[in-house]
């Protein structure tokens, strides 16, 4: 096997034992560049996957991996590759530990909820046991009253029993209210934590649009209901050039600004999310003709000039985006729907690219 290090150290074509090029073997064009680009693409995909795996710890790993990929692109040498490998290994180890701690904390919260429910059930059981004992005592007293011959004694005993019964009922009501008030407070606290966690999981960490996983659930629900809806996929043109030229800090800021404009341009009934990288998705609960008109308006709104703060000052960028729209048609699957929208988007991208080359 030919090592990447050999390519990076300057040898670009393998030789056989006799010093001649082996026959019938295709030598890749620029193997060093191909290897580096493949490694950088793997790092980027690894970062995106970490966000899907854990929205709380994934964004930090994604940023670190992208920075490592940038460093490798700036200086594609064997030493840089070795340093990048060490960095990636350490970052993955740190992410693994952080993710394990995160899920351990979530498991502890669930355990606390179950413990609170168990304690409440125990308290209710103890209260009911006390009430049962008090009722048995009152029943015994009433039985003894029935054996009395003196009416005045019977009356006094009944009055005492009635007073004891009243106290027992009042104590039972008070104990029950205290128990359930404590339980309600615990449930309210955990409900707030759960809602916060759900909100975090449903949002993309960078753009604050809806996350891909959340959007996939919405798509599946609508497909199951077999109601008419459409999907639009946006792909920012030449976004890789922005990252390669200005760095990922500028690229991330551009994504955030684009997401803000996309959210502003969509109707309140539309759902906008980040699909991954420089791709965005909009879900529209309407027919294809209405969706196409709406997406055309949105596309004009989000495309244009953007000013992004860079390391050396403001960077002015002219952003364009290709978009594909498709309507759900049962009995197709959500994947088939997305494939059709994706194909429409790439047809538009290809036509624009061909027009630019022709001009």
C-alpha positions as CSV (number, residue, x, y, z in Angstrom):
1,X,0.0,0.0,0.0
2,X,1.3,3.5,-0.9
3,X,1.4,5.7,2.2
4,X,0.1,9.3,2.3
5,X,3.4,10.3,4.0
6,X,5.3,9.1,0.9
7,X,3.2,11.4,-1.3
8,X,3.6,14.3,1.2
9,X,7.4,13.8,1.3
10,X,7.6,14.4,-2.4
11,X,7.3,11.0,-4.2
12,X,4.2,11.2,-6.3
13,X,4.4,8.1,-8.4
14,X,5.1,4.5,-7.2
15,X,7.8,2.4,-8.9
16,X,8.2,-1.3,-9.2
17,X,11.3,-3.2,-8.2
18,X,13.0,-2.5,-11.6
19,X,12.5,1.2,-11.3
20,X,9.9,1.3,-14.1
21,X,6.3,2.4,-13.8
22,X,3.9,-0.6,-13.4
23,X,1.7,-1.2,-16.4
24,X,-2.1,-1.1,-16.4
25,X,-2.2,0.9,-13.1
26,X,-3.9,4.3,-13.1
27,X,-1.9,6.9,-11.1
28,X,-4.3,9.4,-9.6
29,X,-3.8,13.0,-10.7
30,X,-2.3,15.0,-7.8
31,X,-2.6,12.2,-5.2
32,X,-1.3,14.5,-2.4
33,X,-4.2,16.9,-3.0
34,X,-6.7,14.1,-3.3
35,X,-5.5,12.5,0.0
36,X,-5.6,15.8,1.9
37,X,-9.0,16.8,0.5
38,X,-10.4,13.3,1.4
39,X,-9.1,13.7,5.0
40,X,-10.5,17.2,5.3
41,X,-13.9,16.0,4.1
42,X,-13.8,13.2,6.6
43,X,-13.1,15.6,9.4
44,X,-15.9,17.9,8.3
45,X,-18.4,15.0,8.1
46,X,-17.2,13.7,11.5
47,X,-17.9,17.1,13.0
48,X,-21.4,17.2,11.5
49,X,-22.1,13.7,12.8
50,X,-21.0,14.6,16.3
51,X,-23.6,17.4,16.3
52,X,-26.3,14.9,15.4
53,X,-25.1,12.5,18.1
54,X,-25.1,15.1,20.9
55,X,-26.3,18.6,20.3
56,X,-24.8,19.7,23.6
57,X,-21.2,18.7,23.0
58,X,-21.0,18.2,19.2
59,X,-20.6,21.9,18.1
60,X,-17.4,22.3,20.0
61,X,-15.9,19.2,18.4
62,X,-17.1,20.3,15.0
63,X,-15.3,23.7,15.3
64,X,-12.1,22.0,16.5
65,X,-12.1,19.5,13.6
66,X,-12.8,22.3,11.1
67,X,-9.8,24.3,12.5
68,X,-7.6,21.2,12.1
69,X,-8.8,20.8,8.5
70,X,-8.0,24.5,7.8
71,X,-4.5,24.1,9.3
72,X,-3.9,21.0,7.1
73,X,-5.0,22.9,4.0
74,X,-2.7,25.8,4.8
75,X,0.4,23.6,5.2
76,X,-0.1,20.1,3.7
77,X,3.1,18.5,4.9
78,X,3.9,15.3,6.6
79,X,4.5,17.0,9.9
80,X,1.3,18.9,9.7
81,X,-0.6,15.7,8.9
82,X,1.0,14.0,12.0
83,X,0.1,17.0,14.2
84,X,-3.4,17.0,12.8
85,X,-3.8,13.3,13.6
86,X,-2.7,13.9,17.2
87,X,-5.1,16.9,17.6
88,X,-8.0,14.9,16.1
89,X,-7.3,12.0,18.4
90,X,-7.2,14.2,21.5
91,X,-10.3,16.1,20.5
92,X,-12.3,12.9,19.9
93,X,-11.2,11.5,23.3
94,X,-12.3,14.8,25.0
95,X,-15.6,14.8,23.1
96,X,-16.2,11.1,24.1
97,X,-15.6,11.9,27.8
98,X,-17.7,15.1,27.7
99,X,-20.6,13.3,25.9
100,X,-20.5,10.5,28.4
101,X,-20.7,13.0,31.3
102,X,-23.5,14.8,29.5
103,X,-25.6,11.6,29.1
104,X,-24.7,10.5,32.6
105,X,-26.1,13.8,34.0
106,X,-29.3,13.3,32.0
107,X,-29.6,9.8,33.3
108,X,-29.2,11.2,36.9
109,X,-32.0,13.7,36.2
110,X,-34.3,10.9,35.2
111,X,-33.3,8.9,38.3
112,X,-34.2,11.9,40.4
113,X,-37.6,12.1,38.8
114,X,-38.2,8.5,39.5
115,X,-37.0,8.9,43.0
116,X,-39.3,11.8,43.6
117,X,-42.2,9.7,42.4
118,X,-41.2,6.8,44.6
119,X,-40.9,9.1,47.6
120,X,-44.3,10.6,46.9
121,X,-45.9,7.1,46.6
122,X,-44.3,6.1,49.9
123,X,-45.5,9.2,51.6
124,X,-49.0,8.7,50.4
125,X,-48.9,5.1,51.5
126,X,-47.6,6.1,55.0
127,X,-50.4,8.7,55.2
128,X,-53.0,6.2,54.2
129,X,-51.7,3.8,56.8
130,X,-51.9,6.4,59.6
131,X,-55.4,7.3,58.5
132,X,-56.4,3.6,58.5
133,X,-55.1,3.2,62.0
134,X,-57.0,6.3,63.2
135,X,-60.2,5.1,61.5
136,X,-59.8,1.7,63.2
137,X,-59.4,3.5,66.6
138,X,-62.5,5.5,66.0
139,X,-64.5,2.4,64.9
140,X,-63.4,0.7,68.1
141,X,-64.5,3.7,70.2
142,X,-67.9,3.8,68.4
143,X,-68.3,0.1,69.1
144,X,-67.7,0.6,72.8
145,X,-70.2,3.5,72.8
146,X,-72.9,1.1,71.7
147,X,-72.5,-0.9,74.9
148,X,-73.0,2.1,77.2
149,X,-76.2,2.4,79.1
150,X,-75.7,6.0,80.4
151,X,-76.9,8.4,77.7
152,X,-74.8,11.3,79.1
153,X,-71.7,9.0,78.8
154,X,-72.7,8.0,75.3
155,X,-73.1,11.7,74.3
156,X,-69.7,12.7,75.7
157,X,-68.0,9.7,74.0
158,X,-69.6,10.5,70.7
159,X,-68.5,14.2,71.0
160,X,-64.9,13.1,71.7
161,X,-65.0,10.6,68.8
162,X,-66.4,13.3,66.4
163,X,-63.6,15.7,67.5
164,X,-61.0,13.0,66.9
165,X,-62.5,12.2,63.5
166,X,-62.4,15.9,62.5
167,X,-58.8,16.2,63.5
168,X,-57.9,13.0,61.6
169,X,-59.6,14.3,58.4
170,X,-58.0,17.7,58.7
171,X,-54.5,16.1,59.3
172,X,-55.1,13.8,56.3
173,X,-56.0,16.8,54.0
174,X,-53.0,18.7,55.3
175,X,-50.6,15.9,54.8
176,X,-51.9,15.1,51.4
177,X,-51.7,18.7,50.3
178,X,-48.1,19.0,51.6
179,X,-47.1,15.7,49.8
180,X,-48.6,16.7,46.5
181,X,-47.3,20.3,46.7
182,X,-43.8,18.9,47.1
183,X,-44.3,16.5,44.3
184,X,-45.7,19.2,42.0
185,X,-42.7,21.4,42.7
186,X,-40.3,18.6,41.7
187,X,-42.3,17.8,38.6
188,X,-42.4,21.5,37.6
189,X,-38.6,21.8,38.0
190,X,-37.9,18.7,35.9
191,X,-40.5,19.7,33.3
192,X,-38.6,23.1,32.9
193,X,-35.4,21.2,32.4
194,X,-36.9,18.8,29.9
195,X,-38.4,21.7,27.9
196,X,-35.0,23.4,27.9
197,X,-33.3,20.2,26.7
198,X,-35.9,19.7,24.0
199,X,-35.5,23.2,22.8
200,X,-31.7,22.8,22.7
201,X,-32.0,19.5,20.8
202,X,-34.5,20.9,18.3
203,X,-32.3,23.9,17.3
204,X,-29.1,24.0,15.2
205,X,-26.3,25.2,17.5
206,X,-24.8,27.6,14.9
207,X,-27.8,29.2,13.1
208,X,-30.5,28.7,15.8
209,X,-32.8,27.4,13.0
210,X,-34.5,24.0,13.5
211,X,-32.1,21.1,13.5
212,X,-32.1,18.4,10.9
213,X,-33.3,15.7,13.3
214,X,-36.3,17.9,14.3
215,X,-37.1,18.6,10.7
216,X,-37.0,14.9,9.8
217,X,-39.6,14.2,12.5
218,X,-41.8,16.9,11.1
219,X,-41.5,15.4,7.6
220,X,-42.2,11.9,8.8
221,X,-45.3,13.1,10.7
222,X,-46.7,14.9,7.6
223,X,-46.0,11.9,5.4
224,X,-47.8,9.6,7.8
225,X,-50.8,12.0,7.8
226,X,-50.7,12.0,3.9
227,X,-51.5,15.7,3.9
228,X,-50.2,18.0,1.0
229,X,-46.9,19.6,1.8
230,X,-43.7,20.7,-0.1
231,X,-40.0,20.7,0.7
232,X,-37.5,23.3,-0.5
233,X,-33.7,22.6,-0.3
234,X,-31.4,25.6,-0.4
235,X,-27.6,25.2,-1.2
236,X,-25.3,28.2,-0.9
237,X,-23.3,28.4,-4.1
238,X,-19.4,28.2,-3.9
239,X,-19.5,28.2,-0.1
240,X,-16.4,26.1,0.0
241,X,-14.6,28.9,-1.7
242,X,-15.6,31.2,1.2
243,X,-14.2,28.9,3.8
244,X,-11.0,28.3,1.8
245,X,-10.4,32.0,1.2
246,X,-11.6,33.6,4.4
247,X,-11.6,30.8,6.9
248,X,-14.4,29.0,8.8
249,X,-15.0,32.0,11.1
250,X,-16.2,34.1,8.2
251,X,-18.1,31.0,6.8
252,X,-19.9,30.4,10.0
253,X,-20.9,34.1,10.3
254,X,-22.2,34.0,6.7
255,X,-24.3,30.9,7.6
256,X,-25.8,32.7,10.6
257,X,-26.7,35.8,8.6
258,X,-28.2,33.7,5.8
259,X,-30.2,31.7,8.4
260,X,-31.5,35.0,9.9
261,X,-32.6,36.2,6.4
262,X,-34.2,32.9,5.6
263,X,-36.2,33.0,8.9
264,X,-37.3,36.5,8.2
265,X,-38.4,35.7,4.6
266,X,-40.5,32.6,5.5
267,X,-44.1,32.8,6.5
268,X,-45.1,32.0,10.1
269,X,-46.6,28.7,8.9
270,X,-43.3,27.7,7.2
271,X,-40.7,25.7,9.0
272,X,-37.0,26.5,8.3
273,X,-34.1,24.4,9.4
274,X,-30.4,23.8,8.7
275,X,-30.0,20.5,6.8
276,X,-26.2,20.4,7.2
277,X,-23.2,22.3,6.1
278,X,-24.3,25.0,3.7
279,X,-27.7,23.3,3.0
280,X,-31.0,24.5,4.4
281,X,-34.5,23.1,4.2
282,X,-38.0,24.8,4.3
283,X,-41.2,22.8,4.9
284,X,-44.3,24.4,3.5
285,X,-47.9,23.1,4.2
286,X,-49.3,24.0,0.8
287,X,-49.5,22.9,-2.8
288,X,-46.6,23.0,-5.3
289,X,-47.7,26.1,-7.1
290,X,-48.1,28.1,-3.9
291,X,-44.8,26.7,-2.6
292,X,-42.9,27.6,-5.8
293,X,-44.1,31.2,-5.7
294,X,-43.2,31.5,-2.0
295,X,-39.8,30.0,-2.5
296,X,-39.1,32.2,-5.5
297,X,-39.8,35.2,-3.3
298,X,-37.7,33.8,-0.4
299,X,-34.8,33.1,-2.8
300,X,-34.7,36.7,-4.0
301,X,-34.7,37.9,-0.4
302,X,-31.9,35.8,0.9
303,X,-29.6,36.2,-2.1
304,X,-27.5,39.3,-2.5
305,X,-24.8,41.2,-0.7
306,X,-23.6,40.3,2.8
307,X,-21.0,42.0,5.0
308,X,-19.2,39.7,7.4
309,X,-16.7,40.6,10.0
310,X,-13.3,38.9,9.2
311,X,-9.9,38.8,10.9
312,X,-8.7,41.7,8.8
313,X,-11.9,43.7,8.8
314,X,-15.3,43.5,7.1
315,X,-15.6,41.2,4.1
316,X,-18.2,41.9,1.5
317,X,-19.6,38.8,-0.2
318,X,-22.2,38.4,-3.0
319,X,-24.2,35.3,-2.0
320,X,-26.3,33.2,-4.4
321,X,-28.1,30.0,-3.6
322,X,-29.5,27.1,-5.7
323,X,-32.9,25.8,-4.6
324,X,-35.1,22.8,-5.5
325,X,-38.8,22.4,-4.6
326,X,-40.8,19.1,-4.6
327,X,-44.3,18.2,-3.4
328,X,-45.0,15.1,-1.4
329,X,-47.0,12.6,-3.5
330,X,-48.1,9.4,-1.7
331,X,-47.1,6.6,-1.5
332,X,-43.5,7.8,-1.9
333,X,-41.2,8.0,1.1
334,X,-39.7,11.1,2.6
335,X,-36.3,10.0,1.3
336,X,-37.7,9.9,-2.3
337,X,-39.3,13.3,-1.8
338,X,-35.9,14.8,-0.6
339,X,-34.1,13.1,-3.5
340,X,-36.4,14.8,-5.9
341,X,-35.9,18.2,-4.3
342,X,-32.2,17.6,-4.2
343,X,-32.2,16.7,-7.9
344,X,-34.1,19.9,-8.8
345,X,-31.7,21.9,-6.8
346,X,-28.7,20.5,-8.6
347,X,-30.3,21.0,-11.9
348,X,-30.6,24.7,-11.1
349,X,-27.0,24.8,-9.9
350,X,-25.8,23.2,-13.1
351,X,-27.8,25.5,-15.3
352,X,-26.5,28.6,-13.5
353,X,-22.9,27.2,-13.8
354,X,-23.3,26.5,-17.5
355,X,-24.7,30.0,-18.1
356,X,-21.7,31.6,-16.2
357,X,-19.2,29.6,-18.3
358,X,-21.0,30.5,-21.5
359,X,-20.8,34.2,-20.7
